[in-house]
Amino acid sequence: MIERQRLTREQSKEQTRQRLVLAAQSIFIDKGFIAASVEDITAMAGYTRGAFYSNFGSKSELFLEILKHDHEATRRDLSGVVA
């Protein structure tokens, strides 16, 4: 039998944030930022509105988080090319 490792509070919060970010990316691509709703994002991620708002203050804040992650990934990729 495989034992599941219990996540720490921080790991659980990070997992929730990541799932919300991934769901938001998909919803924003499909519907666009304006048409996307918090309900769409939370439904796809499998969380409640409360979970959303305990991690992000608004849909705009979540969008900025996505942009930040994309910027960091691009920067890492370019650093690898230059090195």
NORFEN-V389593 format. One line per field, one symbol per residue. ss: DSSP state (H for helix, E for strand, - for the rest). phi: phi as a letter, one per 20 degrees, with the letter a starting at -180 (. if undefined). burial: I if it has 9 or more other C-alpha atoms within 8 Angstrom, else O. A space follows every 50 residues. Layout:
ss = ???
phi = ???
burial = ???
This chain:
ss = --------HHHHHHHHHHHHHHHHHHHHHHH------HHHHHHHH---HH HHHHH---HHHHHHHHHHHHHHHHHHHHHHHH-
phi = .eeeefffgfffffffgfffffffgfffffdnffffdgfgfffffncegf fffedcfafffffffffffffffffffffffff
burial = OOOOOOOOOOOIIOOIIOIIIIIIIOIIOOIIOOOIOIOIIIIOIOIIIO IIIOOIOOIOIIIOIIOOOOOOOOOOOOOOOOO
